[in-house]
Amino acid sequence: MPARPLLAPTASPAAVRTAFLTVKDAADYLGLSPHTLYVWRHRRQGPPSFRMGPRGRVMYRVEALDAWVREQEQADSRSNPALNPLIVRPQERSARFTAS
């Protein structure tokens, strides 16, 4: 089965521009500074990025940014009730630690 094209062959230039974001545009999209994205990239943290073109510009896929944000939401106990430590029943102390 042939690989599905990333963009439709008839994609408009506007669609191409919005499918991939530069570091500055990705930072604006996420509400961060470009410096933060560069630091995260250097540390191999943050949203996935890649180099594109003959000049090797760092780019971000909008879909990847959205997925990364969703992952951050699910990893945060304030957004994910399953991770909230305040709703988990405390564990029973073992007999070893109870007073004799």
Backbone as a chain_set.jsonl record, in Angstrom:
{"seq": "MPARPLLAPTASPAAVRTAFLTVKDAADYLGLSPHTLYVWRHRRQGPPSFRMGPRGRVMYRVEALDAWVREQEQADSRSNPALNPLIVRPQERSARFTAS", "coords": {"N": [[0.846, -1.17, 0.0], [0.706, 2.174, -0.938], [2.32, 4.972, 0.616], [0.451, 7.405, 2.37], [0.033, 10.712, 1.2], [1.42, 13.563, 2.872], [0.295, 16.082, 2.611], [-2.52, 17.137, 0.731], [-2.38, 16.849, -2.84], [-3.41, 19.086, -4.08], [-3.203, 21.078, -2.256], [-3.493, 24.313, -0.93], [-1.229, 27.185, -0.949], [-1.56, 28.482, 1.505], [-2.485, 26.43, 3.149], [-0.236, 24.814, 3.191], [1.542, 26.515, 4.484], [0.353, 26.636, 7.019], [0.483, 24.027, 7.899], [3.046, 23.458, 8.705], [5.204, 24.93, 11.075], [7.501, 27.54, 11.822], [10.135, 27.983, 14.278], [9.632, 30.401, 15.622], [6.911, 30.862, 14.951], [5.764, 28.528, 16.017], [6.338, 28.912, 18.699], [4.796, 31.196, 19.203], [2.286, 30.056, 18.74], [2.122, 28.244, 20.853], [2.345, 29.928, 22.986], [4.798, 30.489, 24.106], [8.308, 31.388, 24.489], [10.585, 31.702, 21.712], [13.164, 31.015, 22.485], [12.759, 29.208, 24.598], [11.744, 26.977, 23.189], [14.014, 26.363, 21.638], [15.83, 25.652, 23.669], [14.496, 23.431, 24.82], [14.536, 21.75, 22.582], [17.285, 21.311, 22.301], [17.735, 19.904, 24.664], [16.284, 17.685, 24.126], [13.574, 17.681, 24.789], [10.138, 18.695, 25.113], [7.858, 19.575, 22.393], [7.8, 17.502, 19.386], [10.166, 18.126, 16.799], [11.722, 18.967, 13.647], [14.237, 19.132, 11.065], [14.039, 20.967, 8.042], [14.329, 21.358, 4.563], [16.901, 22.866, 2.411], [18.419, 24.595, 3.945], [18.072, 23.648, 6.416], [16.084, 24.412, 8.313], [14.544, 24.573, 11.512], [11.519, 23.047, 12.155], [8.051, 22.707, 13.03], [5.298, 20.54, 13.202], [1.905, 21.316, 13.034], [-0.071, 19.508, 13.849], [1.463, 17.829, 15.476], [2.164, 19.56, 17.518], [-0.341, 20.057, 18.678], [-0.977, 17.447, 19.56], [1.08, 17.064, 21.402], [0.438, 19.01, 23.32], [-1.988, 17.934, 24.243], [-0.972, 15.595, 25.435], [0.478, 16.751, 27.522], [-1.581, 17.818, 29.018], [-2.875, 15.483, 29.879], [-0.934, 14.411, 31.5], [-0.886, 16.003, 33.686], [-1.932, 16.399, 36.963], [-3.905, 18.173, 37.685], [-5.492, 18.448, 35.483], [-6.176, 15.9, 34.829], [-8.234, 13.862, 36.374], [-7.746, 11.226, 37.224], [-5.138, 11.201, 38.044], [-5.049, 12.737, 40.272], [-3.802, 13.248, 43.414], [-5.282, 13.698, 45.69], [-7.701, 12.387, 45.621], [-7.246, 9.739, 45.928], [-7.473, 6.957, 47.996], [-5.826, 6.774, 51.132], [-3.148, 4.496, 51.749], [-3.308, 1.562, 53.759], [-1.515, 1.219, 56.784], [1.086, -1.057, 57.3], [1.219, -3.933, 59.502], [3.655, -3.997, 60.678], [4.377, -1.377, 61.213], [2.581, -0.457, 63.053], [1.633, 0.494, 66.371], [2.709, -1.419, 69.184]], "CA": [[0.0, 0.0, 0.0], [1.549, 3.36, -0.983], [2.194, 5.889, 1.755], [-0.483, 8.515, 2.174], [0.756, 11.983, 1.171], [1.228, 14.393, 4.051], [-0.645, 17.135, 2.223], [-3.207, 16.848, -0.524], [-1.636, 17.421, -3.961], [-3.972, 20.375, -4.461], [-3.196, 21.944, -1.074], [-3.175, 25.706, -1.23], [-0.042, 27.665, -0.237], [-1.93, 28.799, 2.891], [-2.534, 25.165, 3.882], [1.147, 24.385, 3.381], [2.124, 27.386, 5.507], [-0.176, 26.355, 8.341], [0.78, 22.652, 8.293], [4.359, 23.483, 9.329], [5.49, 26.215, 11.701], [8.879, 27.819, 12.218], [10.288, 28.065, 15.734], [8.935, 31.598, 16.096], [5.47, 30.644, 14.829], [5.386, 27.495, 16.982], [6.382, 29.548, 20.02], [3.582, 32.028, 19.286], [1.149, 29.133, 18.797], [2.082, 27.639, 22.185], [2.433, 30.954, 24.02], [6.133, 30.375, 24.707], [9.332, 32.139, 23.765], [11.385, 30.848, 20.823], [14.315, 30.517, 23.242], [12.315, 28.013, 25.329], [11.692, 25.86, 22.241], [15.386, 25.991, 21.297], [16.406, 24.958, 24.824], [13.859, 22.119, 24.893], [15.039, 20.927, 21.473], [18.658, 20.934, 22.655], [17.638, 18.912, 25.745], [15.407, 16.619, 23.63], [12.32, 17.777, 25.516], [9.159, 19.505, 24.407], [7.179, 18.992, 21.231], [8.705, 17.008, 18.355], [10.527, 19.055, 15.729], [12.602, 18.37, 12.644], [14.863, 20.097, 10.147], [13.442, 20.844, 6.721], [14.861, 22.216, 3.509], [18.354, 22.88, 2.217], [19.06, 25.362, 5.024], [17.869, 22.909, 7.653], [15.31, 25.179, 9.29], [13.796, 23.789, 12.491], [10.092, 23.196, 11.903], [7.115, 21.961, 13.868], [4.032, 20.194, 12.567], [0.805, 21.783, 13.884], [-0.687, 18.307, 14.438], [2.345, 17.341, 16.543], [2.047, 20.503, 18.643], [-1.631, 19.792, 19.329], [-0.864, 16.162, 20.258], [1.97, 17.276, 22.544], [-0.331, 19.737, 24.332], [-2.914, 16.958, 24.834], [-0.186, 14.736, 26.319], [0.803, 17.529, 28.719], [-2.815, 17.916, 29.813], [-3.143, 14.185, 30.497], [0.11, 14.133, 32.487], [-1.033, 16.958, 34.785], [-2.971, 15.927, 37.887], [-5.005, 19.139, 37.765], [-6.345, 18.262, 34.314], [-6.554, 14.502, 34.72], [-8.678, 13.435, 37.698], [-7.177, 9.931, 37.595], [-3.82, 11.423, 38.638], [-5.183, 13.627, 41.421], [-3.434, 12.508, 44.628], [-6.223, 13.962, 46.771], [-8.877, 11.512, 45.554], [-6.816, 8.361, 46.143], [-7.533, 6.581, 49.411], [-4.508, 6.47, 51.698], [-2.887, 3.079, 51.95], [-3.281, 1.099, 55.149], [-0.168, 0.954, 57.275], [1.286, -2.485, 57.564], [1.275, -4.295, 60.919], [5.026, -3.744, 61.119], [4.507, 0.007, 61.646], [1.585, -0.108, 64.053], [2.133, 0.441, 67.748], [2.484, -2.713, 69.842]], "C": [[0.895, 1.237, 0.0], [1.278, 4.264, 0.225], [1.247, 7.024, 1.409], [0.304, 9.822, 2.148], [0.428, 12.807, 2.403], [0.23, 15.51, 3.788], [-1.297, 16.738, 0.908], [-2.441, 17.505, -1.667], [-2.158, 18.793, -4.376], [-3.993, 21.345, -3.285], [-2.776, 23.355, -1.469], [-1.907, 26.112, -0.497], [-0.35, 28.006, 1.22], [-1.976, 27.526, 3.73], [-1.131, 24.65, 4.16], [1.788, 25.215, 4.484], [1.617, 27.039, 6.892], [0.09, 24.924, 8.796], [2.105, 22.578, 9.047], [4.614, 24.878, 9.885], [6.982, 26.331, 11.989], [8.937, 27.873, 13.739], [9.51, 29.254, 16.281], [7.42, 31.4, 16.06], [4.977, 29.584, 15.817], [5.375, 28.061, 18.393], [5.154, 30.432, 20.222], [2.349, 31.141, 19.474], [0.98, 28.556, 20.202], [2.106, 28.66, 23.32], [3.742, 30.895, 24.786], [7.102, 31.284, 23.968], [10.072, 31.185, 22.825], [12.588, 30.251, 21.553], [13.958, 29.239, 24.0], [12.285, 26.809, 24.394], [13.095, 25.416, 21.836], [16.046, 25.211, 22.434], [15.82, 23.563, 24.941], [14.383, 21.202, 23.793], [16.441, 20.431, 21.787], [18.662, 19.831, 23.716], [16.794, 17.695, 25.36], [14.135, 16.517, 24.473], [11.333, 18.526, 24.627], [8.568, 18.803, 23.206], [8.181, 18.525, 20.17], [8.921, 18.043, 17.247], [11.455, 18.327, 14.76], [13.202, 19.48, 11.8], [14.304, 19.856, 8.754], [14.139, 21.811, 5.762], [16.371, 22.229, 3.46], [19.087, 23.645, 3.324], [18.854, 24.712, 6.382], [17.135, 23.691, 8.731], [14.565, 24.239, 10.221], [12.323, 24.1, 12.3], [9.299, 22.32, 12.868], [5.854, 21.714, 13.058], [2.91, 20.608, 13.525], [0.133, 20.597, 14.576], [0.133, 17.789, 15.613], [2.281, 18.256, 17.758], [0.75, 20.25, 19.41], [-1.579, 18.49, 20.128], [-0.002, 16.309, 21.501], [1.238, 18.003, 23.672], [-1.313, 18.783, 25.013], [-2.181, 16.021, 25.802], [0.154, 15.46, 27.622], [-0.409, 17.638, 29.628], [-3.085, 16.608, 30.555], [-2.126, 13.843, 31.58], [-0.005, 15.026, 33.715], [-2.195, 16.537, 35.676], [-4.127, 16.91, 38.021], [-5.97, 18.982, 36.603], [-6.869, 16.837, 34.202], [-6.94, 13.987, 36.107], [-8.081, 12.097, 38.147], [-5.819, 10.078, 38.271], [-3.87, 12.294, 39.889], [-4.872, 12.87, 42.71], [-4.432, 12.701, 45.765], [-7.452, 13.059, 46.736], [-8.52, 10.037, 45.74], [-6.86, 8.076, 47.639], [-6.133, 6.31, 49.927], [-4.346, 4.974, 51.909], [-2.885, 2.767, 53.441], [-1.829, 0.876, 55.554], [-0.044, -0.531, 57.569], [1.41, -2.72, 59.074], [2.645, -3.986, 61.491], [5.161, -2.336, 61.699], [3.464, 0.412, 62.685], [2.169, -0.278, 65.441], [1.8, -0.903, 68.376], [1.98, -2.544, 71.231]], "O": [[1.769, 1.348, 0.859], [0.173, 4.307, 0.767], [1.25, 7.535, 0.29], [1.169, 10.023, 3.0], [-0.689, 12.764, 2.917], [-0.584, 15.84, 4.65], [-0.679, 16.076, 0.074], [-1.905, 18.6, -1.497], [-1.418, 19.58, -4.966], [-4.726, 22.334, -3.314], [-1.833, 23.555, -2.235], [-1.532, 25.463, 0.48], [0.51, 27.837, 2.085], [-1.559, 27.531, 4.888], [-0.862, 24.112, 5.234], [2.502, 24.676, 5.329], [2.372, 27.136, 7.859], [-0.064, 24.63, 9.982], [2.273, 21.734, 9.927], [4.283, 25.88, 9.252], [7.639, 25.355, 12.351], [7.905, 27.816, 14.407], [8.809, 29.133, 17.286], [6.725, 31.73, 17.021], [3.896, 29.724, 16.389], [4.5, 27.728, 19.193], [4.544, 30.416, 21.291], [1.473, 31.453, 20.281], [-0.139, 28.395, 20.689], [1.91, 28.303, 24.481], [3.79, 31.212, 25.975], [6.757, 31.877, 22.946], [10.175, 29.992, 23.11], [12.987, 29.12, 21.277], [14.75, 28.298, 24.045], [12.75, 25.731, 24.764], [13.345, 24.218, 21.704], [16.74, 24.223, 22.192], [16.561, 22.601, 25.14], [14.645, 20.024, 24.032], [16.752, 19.261, 21.565], [19.497, 18.928, 23.671], [16.609, 16.783, 26.166], [13.683, 15.426, 24.821], [11.672, 18.937, 23.517], [8.748, 17.6, 23.017], [9.276, 19.077, 20.06], [7.994, 18.734, 16.824], [11.908, 17.215, 15.029], [12.734, 20.618, 11.819], [14.115, 18.716, 8.33], [14.487, 22.934, 6.127], [17.044, 21.684, 4.335], [20.253, 23.364, 3.603], [19.398, 25.173, 7.385], [17.502, 23.649, 9.905], [14.018, 23.227, 9.782], [11.921, 25.263, 12.284], [9.802, 21.347, 13.43], [5.402, 22.586, 12.317], [2.964, 20.279, 14.711], [-0.196, 20.675, 15.76], [-0.423, 17.362, 16.624], [2.336, 17.789, 18.896], [0.744, 20.229, 20.641], [-2.081, 18.433, 21.251], [-0.319, 15.738, 22.545], [1.396, 17.656, 24.842], [-1.457, 18.82, 26.235], [-2.707, 15.691, 26.865], [0.122, 14.86, 28.697], [-0.29, 17.562, 30.851], [-3.476, 16.622, 31.722], [-2.428, 13.065, 32.485], [0.716, 14.819, 34.691], [-3.312, 16.341, 35.197], [-5.221, 16.521, 38.43], [-7.142, 19.341, 36.718], [-7.888, 16.595, 33.556], [-6.066, 13.706, 36.927], [-7.931, 11.869, 39.347], [-5.389, 9.18, 38.995], [-2.834, 12.559, 40.499], [-5.599, 11.944, 43.067], [-4.421, 11.925, 46.72], [-8.177, 12.974, 47.728], [-9.403, 9.18, 45.711], [-6.351, 8.853, 48.447], [-5.331, 5.68, 49.237], [-5.312, 4.274, 52.215], [-2.509, 3.598, 54.268], [-1.017, 0.403, 54.758], [-0.99, -1.165, 58.037], [1.68, -1.785, 59.827], [2.767, -3.736, 62.69], [5.98, -2.122, 62.593], [3.484, 1.552, 63.148], [3.074, -1.082, 65.661], [0.731, -1.462, 68.129], [1.739, -3.532, 71.925]]}, "num_chains": 1, "name": "protein.A"}
